[in-house]
Amino acid sequence: MSFMRNNAGIMFCPFKRSEDGIEIQFATNHLGHFLLTNLLLDKMKQTAKTTGKEGRFLNLSSIAHNYTYRKGIRFHKINDRNGYSNKKAYGQSKLANILHTNELSRRMKEEGVNITANSVHPGVIMTPLMRHSSYLMHFLKEDLLHMEERPAGSSHDMLCCSAPKYGRCNWEVLCGLQ
């Protein structure tokens, strides 16, 4: 099996634009994944066809996709500093990951290609990713003290990459993991 895991991300950043002039969280969290996926898609299709083995795309999203701007993704205002919310901008970038993944999954199924595409919320992990939100970091540190440690390789994202018994579609995988 060949798989690609889109995992790069930034979170709750002050307003900033990428070198290409795009709001930094949307550029990093979504457009980077979108571009890399599309650059590798033909090679993944060819590999799946040649080897007969399933290919997988995995996009790490977030439950934060529920906390976005009132109307979802502000395509017409992606680069607008006015009304910018670092938390809502993060949410819209993660919503874009999910929408892209769902469309990729639909297209692969429609084309009859042996490739799955899934998006998952990886869970809460204390990393410097949350450095722009001291309140959230404090809250999560307290919360994590009461959580049990999971064995290595048991996270949802790892299972999506490796466990074919859970099915091809996002909701089938997530239901199987519950």
VMD Tcl script that builds the backbone (N, CA, C; Angstrom):
set m [mol new atoms 534]
animate dup $m
set s [atomselect $m all]
$s set {name element resname resid chain x y z} {
  {N N MET 1 A 0.840 -1.167 0.000}
  {CA C MET 1 A 0.000 0.000 0.000}
  {C C MET 1 A 0.891 1.237 0.000}
  {N N SER 2 A 0.507 2.235 -0.787}
  {CA C SER 2 A 1.194 3.520 -0.730}
  {C C SER 2 A 0.240 4.525 -0.097}
  {N N PHE 3 A 0.776 5.368 0.747}
  {CA C PHE 3 A -0.087 6.382 1.334}
  {C C PHE 3 A 0.655 7.684 1.519}
  {N N MET 4 A -0.156 8.734 1.573}
  {CA C MET 4 A 0.360 10.067 1.786}
  {C C MET 4 A -0.403 10.684 2.947}
  {N N ARG 5 A 0.316 11.209 3.893}
  {CA C ARG 5 A -0.290 11.813 5.078}
  {C C ARG 5 A 0.028 13.299 5.095}
  {N N ASN 6 A -1.000 14.127 4.914}
  {CA C ASN 6 A -0.846 15.578 4.992}
  {C C ASN 6 A -1.030 16.005 6.436}
  {N N ASN 7 A 0.054 16.411 7.066}
  {CA C ASN 7 A 0.045 16.643 8.495}
  {C C ASN 7 A 0.552 18.026 8.887}
  {N N ALA 8 A 1.194 18.749 8.008}
  {CA C ALA 8 A 1.761 20.047 8.367}
  {C C ALA 8 A 0.656 21.002 8.782}
  {N N GLY 9 A 0.945 21.837 9.750}
  {CA C GLY 9 A -0.072 22.786 10.160}
  {C C GLY 9 A 0.433 23.828 11.132}
  {N N ILE 10 A -0.302 24.929 11.163}
  {CA C ILE 10 A -0.094 25.982 12.148}
  {C C ILE 10 A -1.461 26.315 12.730}
  {N N MET 11 A -1.470 26.961 13.893}
  {CA C MET 11 A -2.736 27.094 14.613}
  {C C MET 11 A -2.825 28.423 15.358}
  {N N PHE 12 A -3.965 29.091 15.207}
  {CA C PHE 12 A -4.328 30.295 15.971}
  {C C PHE 12 A -3.305 31.414 15.819}
  {N N CYS 13 A -2.764 31.579 14.641}
  {CA C CYS 13 A -1.724 32.579 14.404}
  {C C CYS 13 A -2.314 33.979 14.266}
  {N N PRO 14 A -1.536 34.975 14.664}
  {CA C PRO 14 A -1.945 36.343 14.348}
  {C C PRO 14 A -2.013 36.491 12.826}
  {N N PHE 15 A -2.768 37.482 12.355}
  {CA C PHE 15 A -2.915 37.660 10.905}
  {C C PHE 15 A -1.558 37.856 10.248}
  {N N LYS 16 A -1.337 37.096 9.211}
  {CA C LYS 16 A -0.100 37.165 8.431}
  {C C LYS 16 A -0.401 36.542 7.074}
  {N N ARG 17 A 0.347 36.939 6.080}
  {CA C ARG 17 A 0.199 36.354 4.749}
  {C C ARG 17 A 1.455 35.554 4.396}
  {N N SER 18 A 1.244 34.510 3.589}
  {CA C SER 18 A 2.354 33.694 3.094}
  {C C SER 18 A 3.154 34.489 2.063}
  {N N GLU 19 A 4.246 33.917 1.595}
  {CA C GLU 19 A 5.037 34.560 0.543}
  {C C GLU 19 A 4.208 34.787 -0.715}
  {N N ASP 20 A 3.173 33.951 -0.905}
  {CA C ASP 20 A 2.299 34.093 -2.072}
  {C C ASP 20 A 1.152 35.070 -1.823}
  {N N GLY 21 A 1.107 35.671 -0.631}
  {CA C GLY 21 A 0.084 36.662 -0.327}
  {C C GLY 21 A -1.230 36.083 0.176}
  {N N ILE 22 A -1.215 34.851 0.652}
  {CA C ILE 22 A -2.438 34.189 1.122}
  {C C ILE 22 A -2.381 34.072 2.641}
  {N N GLU 23 A -3.512 34.281 3.290}
  {CA C GLU 23 A -3.581 34.185 4.755}
  {C C GLU 23 A -2.858 32.912 5.176}
  {N N ILE 24 A -1.976 33.037 6.142}
  {CA C ILE 24 A -0.981 32.004 6.450}
  {C C ILE 24 A -1.574 30.665 6.900}
  {N N GLN 25 A -2.651 30.686 7.693}
  {CA C GLN 25 A -3.217 29.416 8.149}
  {C C GLN 25 A -3.890 28.676 6.993}
  {N N PHE 26 A -4.600 29.407 6.129}
  {CA C PHE 26 A -5.249 28.770 4.988}
  {C C PHE 26 A -4.191 28.241 4.018}
  {N N ALA 27 A -3.151 29.033 3.803}
  {CA C ALA 27 A -2.072 28.619 2.891}
  {C C ALA 27 A -1.367 27.364 3.403}
  {N N THR 28 A -1.023 27.353 4.681}
  {CA C THR 28 A -0.271 26.234 5.252}
  {C C THR 28 A -1.137 25.008 5.469}
  {N N ASN 29 A -2.267 25.190 6.119}
  {CA C ASN 29 A -3.100 24.060 6.539}
  {C C ASN 29 A -3.919 23.445 5.416}
  {N N HIS 30 A -4.270 24.235 4.413}
  {CA C HIS 30 A -5.088 23.665 3.342}
  {C C HIS 30 A -4.392 23.693 1.976}
  {N N LEU 31 A -3.996 24.852 1.521}
  {CA C LEU 31 A -3.468 24.929 0.151}
  {C C LEU 31 A -2.212 24.094 -0.042}
  {N N GLY 32 A -1.364 24.018 0.964}
  {CA C GLY 32 A -0.176 23.158 0.871}
  {C C GLY 32 A -0.560 21.706 0.691}
  {N N HIS 33 A -1.547 21.252 1.460}
  {CA C HIS 33 A -2.019 19.864 1.354}
  {C C HIS 33 A -2.684 19.626 -0.004}
  {N N PHE 34 A -3.499 20.578 -0.410}
  {CA C PHE 34 A -4.205 20.481 -1.690}
  {C C PHE 34 A -3.208 20.361 -2.841}
  {N N LEU 35 A -2.210 21.229 -2.837}
  {CA C LEU 35 A -1.212 21.219 -3.911}
  {C C LEU 35 A -0.410 19.925 -3.922}
  {N N LEU 36 A 0.090 19.499 -2.771}
  {CA C LEU 36 A 0.887 18.275 -2.718}
  {C C LEU 36 A 0.063 17.061 -3.164}
  {N N THR 37 A -1.172 16.991 -2.710}
  {CA C THR 37 A -2.060 15.896 -3.119}
  {C C THR 37 A -2.221 15.874 -4.629}
  {N N ASN 38 A -2.477 17.027 -5.216}
  {CA C ASN 38 A -2.682 17.082 -6.665}
  {C C ASN 38 A -1.412 16.817 -7.451}
  {N N LEU 39 A -0.268 17.189 -6.900}
  {CA C LEU 39 A 0.996 16.891 -7.572}
  {C C LEU 39 A 1.301 15.391 -7.585}
  {N N LEU 40 A 0.846 14.680 -6.545}
  {CA C LEU 40 A 1.139 13.246 -6.427}
  {C C LEU 40 A -0.001 12.343 -6.905}
  {N N LEU 41 A -1.133 12.908 -7.222}
  {CA C LEU 41 A -2.317 12.110 -7.532}
  {C C LEU 41 A -2.117 11.168 -8.719}
  {N N ASP 42 A -1.581 11.645 -9.813}
  {CA C ASP 42 A -1.384 10.762 -10.972}
  {C C ASP 42 A -0.423 9.621 -10.659}
  {N N LYS 43 A 0.639 9.913 -9.916}
  {CA C LYS 43 A 1.593 8.866 -9.523}
  {C C LYS 43 A 0.919 7.845 -8.608}
  {N N MET 44 A 0.086 8.307 -7.683}
  {CA C MET 44 A -0.639 7.385 -6.795}
  {C C MET 44 A -1.595 6.513 -7.602}
  {N N LYS 45 A -2.293 7.093 -8.561}
  {CA C LYS 45 A -3.209 6.317 -9.408}
  {C C LYS 45 A -2.435 5.256 -10.190}
  {N N GLN 46 A -1.317 5.664 -10.767}
  {CA C GLN 46 A -0.490 4.741 -11.545}
  {C C GLN 46 A 0.030 3.610 -10.656}
  {N N THR 47 A 0.485 3.934 -9.463}
  {CA C THR 47 A 1.004 2.932 -8.540}
  {C C THR 47 A -0.086 1.951 -8.121}
  {N N ALA 48 A -1.277 2.467 -7.810}
  {CA C ALA 48 A -2.394 1.598 -7.414}
  {C C ALA 48 A -2.763 0.651 -8.557}
  {N N LYS 49 A -2.762 1.173 -9.779}
  {CA C LYS 49 A -3.116 0.347 -10.939}
  {C C LYS 49 A -2.029 -0.702 -11.206}
  {N N THR 50 A -0.779 -0.301 -11.169}
  {CA C THR 50 A 0.341 -1.198 -11.470}
  {C C THR 50 A 0.501 -2.299 -10.432}
  {N N THR 51 A 0.399 -1.937 -9.160}
  {CA C THR 51 A 0.644 -2.911 -8.081}
  {C C THR 51 A -0.607 -3.667 -7.660}
  {N N GLY 52 A -1.773 -3.100 -7.966}
  {CA C GLY 52 A -3.019 -3.703 -7.492}
  {C C GLY 52 A -3.268 -3.453 -6.012}
  {N N LYS 53 A -2.431 -2.610 -5.398}
  {CA C LYS 53 A -2.577 -2.307 -3.972}
  {C C LYS 53 A -3.246 -0.948 -3.790}
  {N N GLU 54 A -4.046 -0.877 -2.746}
  {CA C GLU 54 A -4.766 0.347 -2.445}
  {C C GLU 54 A -3.813 1.474 -2.058}
  {N N GLY 55 A -4.098 2.658 -2.557}
  {CA C GLY 55 A -3.391 3.864 -2.143}
  {C C GLY 55 A -4.272 4.642 -1.188}
  {N N ARG 56 A -3.658 5.431 -0.329}
  {CA C ARG 56 A -4.431 6.210 0.638}
  {C C ARG 56 A -3.877 7.616 0.791}
  {N N PHE 57 A -4.803 8.559 0.805}
  {CA C PHE 57 A -4.496 9.937 1.168}
  {C C PHE 57 A -5.124 10.171 2.524}
  {N N LEU 58 A -4.381 10.752 3.429}
  {CA C LEU 58 A -4.904 11.073 4.748}
  {C C LEU 58 A -4.607 12.532 5.053}
  {N N ASN 59 A -5.661 13.282 5.305}
  {CA C ASN 59 A -5.522 14.681 5.688}
  {C C ASN 59 A -5.889 14.832 7.151}
  {N N LEU 60 A -4.952 15.328 7.943}
  {CA C LEU 60 A -5.271 15.595 9.333}
  {C C LEU 60 A -6.060 16.895 9.391}
  {N N SER 61 A -7.253 16.781 9.897}
  {CA C SER 61 A -8.107 17.942 10.045}
  {C C SER 61 A -8.217 18.242 11.529}
  {N N SER 62 A -9.380 18.672 11.965}
  {CA C SER 62 A -9.564 19.002 13.368}
  {C C SER 62 A -11.046 19.148 13.648}
  {N N ILE 63 A -11.403 18.882 14.878}
  {CA C ILE 63 A -12.775 19.143 15.294}
  {C C ILE 63 A -13.066 20.639 15.207}
  {N N ALA 64 A -12.009 21.434 15.121}
  {CA C ALA 64 A -12.153 22.887 14.986}
  {C C ALA 64 A -12.835 23.275 13.676}
  {N N HIS 65 A -13.030 22.321 12.763}
  {CA C HIS 65 A -13.750 22.650 11.529}
  {C C HIS 65 A -15.173 23.112 11.836}
  {N N ASN 66 A -15.662 22.815 13.023}
  {CA C ASN 66 A -16.993 23.261 13.452}
  {C C ASN 66 A -17.004 24.713 13.907}
  {N N TYR 67 A -15.842 25.275 14.166}
  {CA C TYR 67 A -15.734 26.624 14.703}
  {C C TYR 67 A -15.099 27.543 13.679}
  {N N THR 68 A -15.901 27.916 12.718}
  {CA C THR 68 A -15.405 28.748 11.632}
  {C C THR 68 A -16.253 30.006 11.537}
  {N N TYR 69 A -16.051 30.773 10.507}
  {CA C TYR 69 A -16.854 31.973 10.319}
  {C C TYR 69 A -18.314 31.584 10.105}
  {N N ARG 70 A -19.205 32.512 10.334}
  {CA C ARG 70 A -20.642 32.238 10.334}
  {C C ARG 70 A -21.113 31.493 9.079}
  {N N LYS 71 A -20.597 31.832 7.944}
  {CA C LYS 71 A -21.028 31.176 6.702}
  {C C LYS 71 A -20.005 30.165 6.196}
  {N N GLY 72 A -19.108 29.713 7.071}
  {CA C GLY 72 A -18.114 28.716 6.665}
  {C C GLY 72 A -16.842 29.363 6.168}
  {N N ILE 73 A -16.377 28.928 5.022}
  {CA C ILE 73 A -15.126 29.435 4.454}
  {C C ILE 73 A -15.401 30.773 3.764}
  {N N ARG 74 A -14.615 31.768 4.101}
  {CA C ARG 74 A -14.765 33.107 3.511}
  {C C ARG 74 A -13.871 33.217 2.274}
  {N N PHE 75 A -14.227 32.512 1.205}
  {CA C PHE 75 A -13.395 32.510 0.000}
  {C C PHE 75 A -13.151 33.925 -0.519}
  {N N HIS 76 A -14.163 34.764 -0.457}
  {CA C HIS 76 A -14.046 36.129 -0.971}
  {C C HIS 76 A -13.269 37.044 -0.012}
  {N N LYS 77 A -12.964 36.553 1.192}
  {CA C LYS 77 A -12.243 37.365 2.172}
  {C C LYS 77 A -11.085 36.606 2.822}
  {N N ILE 78 A -10.550 35.604 2.154}
  {CA C ILE 78 A -9.467 34.805 2.733}
  {C C ILE 78 A -8.326 35.704 3.212}
  {N N ASN 79 A -7.970 36.709 2.443}
  {CA C ASN 79 A -6.806 37.543 2.747}
  {C C ASN 79 A -7.156 38.857 3.433}
  {N N ASP 80 A -8.383 38.982 3.900}
  {CA C ASP 80 A -8.857 40.224 4.504}
  {C C ASP 80 A -8.538 40.260 6.000}
  {N N ARG 81 A -7.802 41.269 6.403}
  {CA C ARG 81 A -7.451 41.439 7.812}
  {C C ARG 81 A -8.675 41.871 8.631}
  {N N ASN 82 A -9.604 42.593 8.002}
  {CA C ASN 82 A -10.818 43.048 8.699}
  {C C ASN 82 A -11.698 41.852 9.041}
  {N N GLY 83 A -12.081 41.759 10.292}
  {CA C GLY 83 A -12.932 40.660 10.734}
  {C C GLY 83 A -12.173 39.359 10.942}
  {N N TYR 84 A -10.837 39.400 10.854}
  {CA C TYR 84 A -10.029 38.198 11.005}
  {C C TYR 84 A -10.104 37.682 12.435}
  {N N SER 85 A -10.308 36.401 12.566}
  {CA C SER 85 A -10.266 35.719 13.855}
  {C C SER 85 A -9.283 34.567 13.713}
  {N N ASN 86 A -8.258 34.535 14.548}
  {CA C ASN 86 A -7.252 33.486 14.408}
  {C C ASN 86 A -7.856 32.098 14.621}
  {N N LYS 87 A -8.841 31.983 15.474}
  {CA C LYS 87 A -9.472 30.687 15.736}
  {C C LYS 87 A -10.412 30.295 14.591}
  {N N LYS 88 A -11.184 31.240 14.090}
  {CA C LYS 88 A -12.099 30.951 12.972}
  {C C LYS 88 A -11.323 30.696 11.680}
  {N N ALA 89 A -10.208 31.390 11.505}
  {CA C ALA 89 A -9.370 31.148 10.319}
  {C C ALA 89 A -8.798 29.738 10.357}
  {N N TYR 90 A -8.386 29.291 11.547}
  {CA C TYR 90 A -7.914 27.912 11.693}
  {C C TYR 90 A -9.050 26.944 11.357}
  {N N GLY 91 A -10.236 27.208 11.896}
  {CA C GLY 91 A -11.391 26.353 11.620}
  {C C GLY 91 A -11.721 26.272 10.142}
  {N N GLN 92 A -11.655 27.404 9.442}
  {CA C GLN 92 A -11.977 27.366 8.008}
  {C C GLN 92 A -10.920 26.583 7.233}
  {N N SER 93 A -9.668 26.644 7.659}
  {CA C SER 93 A -8.636 25.867 6.963}
  {C C SER 93 A -8.881 24.367 7.158}
  {N N LYS 94 A -9.361 23.979 8.328}
  {CA C LYS 94 A -9.636 22.569 8.600}
  {C C LYS 94 A -10.920 22.116 7.921}
  {N N LEU 95 A -11.901 22.995 7.806}
  {CA C LEU 95 A -13.110 22.687 7.041}
  {C C LEU 95 A -12.748 22.478 5.567}
  {N N ALA 96 A -11.852 23.298 5.052}
  {CA C ALA 96 A -11.401 23.146 3.663}
  {C C ALA 96 A -10.727 21.790 3.464}
  {N N ASN 97 A -9.938 21.327 4.464}
  {CA C ASN 97 A -9.326 19.989 4.386}
  {C C ASN 97 A -10.394 18.915 4.219}
  {N N ILE 98 A -11.434 18.994 5.022}
  {CA C ILE 98 A -12.491 17.982 4.991}
  {C C ILE 98 A -13.240 18.011 3.666}
  {N N LEU 99 A -13.590 19.203 3.198}
  {CA C LEU 99 A -14.315 19.312 1.930}
  {C C LEU 99 A -13.469 18.788 0.766}
  {N N HIS 100 A -12.185 19.115 0.771}
  {CA C HIS 100 A -11.288 18.612 -0.268}
  {C C HIS 100 A -11.195 17.084 -0.215}
  {N N THR 101 A -11.034 16.552 0.985}
  {CA C THR 101 A -10.912 15.102 1.152}
  {C C THR 101 A -12.179 14.389 0.697}
  {N N ASN 102 A -13.329 14.919 1.061}
  {CA C ASN 102 A -14.595 14.302 0.646}
  {C C ASN 102 A -14.743 14.305 -0.870}
  {N N GLU 103 A -14.362 15.401 -1.503}
  {CA C GLU 103 A -14.457 15.468 -2.965}
  {C C GLU 103 A -13.448 14.524 -3.617}
  {N N LEU 104 A -12.247 14.450 -3.084}
  {CA C LEU 104 A -11.239 13.526 -3.608}
  {C C LEU 104 A -11.736 12.086 -3.475}
  {N N SER 105 A -12.307 11.751 -2.344}
  {CA C SER 105 A -12.848 10.407 -2.128}
  {C C SER 105 A -13.953 10.098 -3.142}
  {N N ARG 106 A -14.832 11.058 -3.351}
  {CA C ARG 106 A -15.926 10.877 -4.313}
  {C C ARG 106 A -15.379 10.639 -5.725}
  {N N ARG 107 A -14.399 11.430 -6.112}
  {CA C ARG 107 A -13.830 11.291 -7.462}
  {C C ARG 107 A -13.110 9.955 -7.644}
  {N N MET 108 A -12.382 9.528 -6.649}
  {CA C MET 108 A -11.675 8.246 -6.753}
  {C C MET 108 A -12.680 7.102 -6.899}
  {N N LYS 109 A -13.739 7.168 -6.148}
  {CA C LYS 109 A -14.785 6.142 -6.227}
  {C C LYS 109 A -15.456 6.183 -7.604}
  {N N GLU 110 A -15.766 7.386 -8.079}
  {CA C GLU 110 A -16.410 7.558 -9.390}
  {C C GLU 110 A -15.525 7.038 -10.523}
  {N N GLU 111 A -14.215 7.252 -10.413}
  {CA C GLU 111 A -13.266 6.801 -11.433}
  {C C GLU 111 A -12.916 5.321 -11.290}
  {N N GLY 112 A -13.341 4.707 -10.188}
  {CA C GLY 112 A -13.017 3.304 -9.953}
  {C C GLY 112 A -11.553 3.086 -9.614}
  {N N VAL 113 A -10.912 4.091 -9.060}
  {CA C VAL 113 A -9.505 4.023 -8.697}
  {C C VAL 113 A -9.381 3.431 -7.296}
  {N N ASN 114 A -8.408 2.570 -7.123}
  {CA C ASN 114 A -8.206 1.905 -5.829}
  {C C ASN 114 A -7.407 2.802 -4.872}
  {N N ILE 115 A -7.990 3.967 -4.578}
  {CA C ILE 115 A -7.383 4.934 -3.663}
  {C C ILE 115 A -8.479 5.447 -2.745}
  {N N THR 116 A -8.180 5.493 -1.456}
  {CA C THR 116 A -9.106 6.098 -0.504}
  {C C THR 116 A -8.551 7.437 -0.054}
  {N N ALA 117 A -9.446 8.284 0.382}
  {CA C ALA 117 A -9.066 9.580 0.940}
  {C C ALA 117 A -9.854 9.761 2.227}
  {N N ASN 118 A -9.164 10.052 3.298}
  {CA C ASN 118 A -9.796 10.221 4.597}
  {C C ASN 118 A -9.263 11.458 5.291}
  {N N SER 119 A -10.116 12.046 6.113}
  {CA C SER 119 A -9.675 13.135 6.978}
  {C C SER 119 A -10.048 12.755 8.401}
  {N N VAL 120 A -9.169 13.051 9.332}
  {CA C VAL 120 A -9.418 12.697 10.724}
  {C C VAL 120 A -8.979 13.824 11.649}
  {N N HIS 121 A -9.628 13.855 12.788}
  {CA C HIS 121 A -9.191 14.697 13.904}
  {C C HIS 121 A -8.217 13.830 14.697}
  {N N PRO 122 A -6.964 14.241 14.822}
  {CA C PRO 122 A -5.967 13.362 15.438}
  {C C PRO 122 A -6.064 13.255 16.960}
  {N N GLY 123 A -6.916 14.042 17.569}
  {CA C GLY 123 A -6.975 14.062 19.020}
  {C C GLY 123 A -6.181 15.245 19.543}
  {N N VAL 124 A -6.165 15.391 20.838}
  {CA C VAL 124 A -5.479 16.518 21.462}
  {C C VAL 124 A -4.077 16.083 21.858}
  {N N ILE 125 A -3.115 16.810 21.363}
  {CA C ILE 125 A -1.721 16.501 21.636}
  {C C ILE 125 A -1.036 17.795 22.041}
  {N N MET 126 A -0.360 17.783 23.150}
  {CA C MET 126 A 0.330 18.986 23.619}
  {C C MET 126 A 1.625 19.168 22.823}
  {N N THR 127 A 1.584 20.130 21.922}
  {CA C THR 127 A 2.767 20.473 21.137}
  {C C THR 127 A 2.862 21.998 21.073}
  {N N PRO 128 A 3.959 22.530 20.581}
  {CA C PRO 128 A 4.069 23.980 20.403}
  {C C PRO 128 A 3.067 24.537 19.379}
  {N N LEU 129 A 2.317 23.671 18.717}
  {CA C LEU 129 A 1.301 24.122 17.766}
  {C C LEU 129 A 0.346 25.118 18.406}
  {N N MET 130 A 0.094 24.970 19.698}
  {CA C MET 130 A -0.862 25.833 20.383}
  {C C MET 130 A -0.211 27.032 21.066}
  {N N ARG 131 A 0.985 27.392 20.675}
  {CA C ARG 131 A 1.725 28.452 21.358}
  {C C ARG 131 A 1.042 29.817 21.288}
  {N N HIS 132 A 0.135 30.014 20.327}
  {CA C HIS 132 A -0.545 31.301 20.197}
  {C C HIS 132 A -1.818 31.383 21.042}
  {N N SER 133 A -2.077 30.371 21.840}
  {CA C SER 133 A -3.279 30.377 22.671}
  {C C SER 133 A -2.930 29.882 24.078}
  {N N SER 134 A -2.464 30.789 24.910}
  {CA C SER 134 A -2.041 30.393 26.257}
  {C C SER 134 A -3.211 29.865 27.077}
  {N N TYR 135 A -4.415 30.417 26.896}
  {CA C TYR 135 A -5.576 29.931 27.636}
  {C C TYR 135 A -5.859 28.474 27.283}
  {N N LEU 136 A -5.879 28.172 25.998}
  {CA C LEU 136 A -6.157 26.815 25.552}
  {C C LEU 136 A -5.069 25.858 26.041}
  {N N MET 137 A -3.829 26.287 25.982}
  {CA C MET 137 A -2.738 25.418 26.452}
  {C C MET 137 A -2.893 25.107 27.935}
  {N N HIS 138 A -3.250 26.112 28.725}
  {CA C HIS 138 A -3.449 25.878 30.163}
  {C C HIS 138 A -4.591 24.896 30.396}
  {N N PHE 139 A -5.707 25.119 29.689}
  {CA C PHE 139 A -6.873 24.249 29.819}
  {C C PHE 139 A -6.523 22.814 29.428}
  {N N LEU 140 A -5.825 22.652 28.325}
  {CA C LEU 140 A -5.491 21.311 27.847}
  {C C LEU 140 A -4.477 20.615 28.745}
  {N N LYS 141 A -3.527 21.355 29.283}
  {CA C LYS 141 A -2.562 20.743 30.201}
  {C C LYS 141 A -3.279 20.145 31.401}
  {N N GLU 142 A -4.247 20.870 31.942}
  {CA C GLU 142 A -5.028 20.372 33.074}
  {C C GLU 142 A -5.831 19.140 32.664}
  {N N ASP 143 A -6.445 19.211 31.501}
  {CA C ASP 143 A -7.280 18.117 31.002}
  {C C ASP 143 A -6.450 16.866 30.717}
  {N N LEU 144 A -5.261 17.049 30.152}
  {CA C LEU 144 A -4.424 15.911 29.772}
  {C C LEU 144 A -3.885 15.144 30.974}
  {N N LEU 145 A -3.844 15.788 32.128}
  {CA C LEU 145 A -3.385 15.087 33.324}
  {C C LEU 145 A -4.296 13.916 33.682}
  {N N HIS 146 A -5.558 13.983 33.242}
  {CA C HIS 146 A -6.545 12.969 33.600}
  {C C HIS 146 A -6.805 11.962 32.482}
  {N N MET 147 A -6.051 12.061 31.397}
  {CA C MET 147 A -6.263 11.154 30.271}
  {C C MET 147 A -5.305 9.978 30.342}
  {N N GLU 148 A -5.772 8.839 29.845}
  {CA C GLU 148 A -4.921 7.660 29.784}
  {C C GLU 148 A -4.040 7.729 28.544}
  {N N GLU 149 A -2.847 7.185 28.665}
  {CA C GLU 149 A -1.935 7.127 27.529}
  {C C GLU 149 A -2.361 5.989 26.615}
  {N N ARG 150 A -2.323 6.241 25.308}
  {CA C ARG 150 A -2.671 5.211 24.339}
  {C C ARG 150 A -1.412 4.529 23.837}
  {N N PRO 151 A -1.537 3.259 23.468}
  {CA C PRO 151 A -0.363 2.571 22.917}
  {C C PRO 151 A 0.053 3.174 21.575}
  {N N ALA 152 A 1.321 3.080 21.261}
  {CA C ALA 152 A 1.835 3.606 19.994}
  {C C ALA 152 A 1.101 2.958 18.828}
  {N N GLY 153 A 0.770 3.779 17.822}
  {CA C GLY 153 A 0.106 3.262 16.627}
  {C C GLY 153 A -1.390 3.114 16.758}
  {N N SER 154 A -1.982 3.561 17.878}
  {CA C SER 154 A -3.417 3.368 18.056}
  {C C SER 154 A -4.228 4.598 17.681}
  {N N SER 155 A -3.574 5.650 17.236}
  {CA C SER 155 A -4.310 6.865 16.912}
  {C C SER 155 A -5.136 6.687 15.645}
  {N N HIS 156 A -6.198 7.479 15.521}
  {CA C HIS 156 A -7.095 7.379 14.367}
  {C C HIS 156 A -6.371 7.564 13.051}
  {N N ASP 157 A -5.423 8.506 13.015}
  {CA C ASP 157 A -4.720 8.742 11.760}
  {C C ASP 157 A -3.863 7.544 11.361}
  {N N MET 158 A -3.233 6.889 12.318}
  {CA C MET 158 A -2.444 5.700 11.994}
  {C C MET 158 A -3.350 4.566 11.509}
  {N N LEU 159 A -4.500 4.395 12.144}
  {CA C LEU 159 A -5.402 3.330 11.728}
  {C C LEU 159 A -5.977 3.582 10.339}
  {N N CYS 160 A -6.227 4.842 10.006}
  {CA C CYS 160 A -6.727 5.157 8.659}
  {C C CYS 160 A -5.694 4.804 7.599}
  {N N CYS 161 A -4.436 4.919 7.940}
  {CA C CYS 161 A -3.373 4.590 6.987}
  {C C CYS 161 A -3.154 3.094 6.864}
  {N N SER 162 A -3.522 2.335 7.890}
  {CA C SER 162 A -3.091 0.947 7.889}
  {C C SER 162 A -4.172 -0.116 8.017}
  {N N ALA 163 A -5.381 0.226 8.360}
  {CA C ALA 163 A -6.377 -0.803 8.673}
  {C C ALA 163 A -7.481 -0.879 7.617}
  {N N PRO 164 A -7.326 -1.726 6.605}
  {CA C PRO 164 A -8.314 -1.789 5.533}
  {C C PRO 164 A -9.678 -2.293 5.982}
  {N N LYS 165 A -9.778 -2.953 7.108}
  {CA C LYS 165 A -11.068 -3.502 7.519}
  {C C LYS 165 A -12.090 -2.420 7.845}
  {N N TYR 166 A -11.667 -1.172 7.978}
  {CA C TYR 166 A -12.600 -0.114 8.349}
  {C C TYR 166 A -13.283 0.547 7.161}
  {N N GLY 167 A -13.013 0.142 5.946}
  {CA C GLY 167 A -13.755 0.669 4.806}
  {C C GLY 167 A -13.053 1.816 4.110}
  {N N ARG 168 A -13.717 2.310 3.063}
  {CA C ARG 168 A -13.094 3.288 2.188}
  {C C ARG 168 A -13.481 4.734 2.483}
  {N N CYS 169 A -14.640 4.987 3.034}
  {CA C CYS 169 A -15.121 6.357 3.173}
  {C C CYS 169 A -14.842 6.906 4.556}
  {N N ASN 170 A -14.753 8.217 4.644}
  {CA C ASN 170 A -14.460 8.879 5.910}
  {C C ASN 170 A -15.369 8.388 7.029}
  {N N TRP 171 A -16.669 8.432 6.796}
  {CA C TRP 171 A -17.597 8.090 7.873}
  {C C TRP 171 A -17.515 6.613 8.227}
  {N N GLU 172 A -17.206 5.740 7.277}
  {CA C GLU 172 A -17.043 4.322 7.587}
  {C C GLU 172 A -15.804 4.103 8.460}
  {N N VAL 173 A -14.736 4.819 8.145}
  {CA C VAL 173 A -13.518 4.690 8.940}
  {C C VAL 173 A -13.772 5.188 10.346}
  {N N LEU 174 A -14.359 6.365 10.452}
  {CA C LEU 174 A -14.558 6.934 11.777}
  {C C LEU 174 A -15.520 6.103 12.608}
  {N N CYS 175 A -16.560 5.562 11.992}
  {CA C CYS 175 A -17.486 4.704 12.730}
  {C C CYS 175 A -16.769 3.434 13.194}
  {N N GLY 176 A -15.910 2.891 12.361}
  {CA C GLY 176 A -15.172 1.696 12.730}
  {C C GLY 176 A -14.215 1.939 13.878}
  {N N LEU 177 A -13.711 3.161 13.969}
  {CA C LEU 177 A -12.761 3.501 15.019}
  {C C LEU 177 A -13.435 3.785 16.361}
  {N N GLN 178 A -14.719 4.078 16.311}
  {CA C GLN 178 A -15.401 4.454 17.560}
  {C C GLN 178 A -15.414 3.298 18.483}
}
mol reanalyze $m
mol bondsrecalc $m
mol representation Tube
mol addrep $m
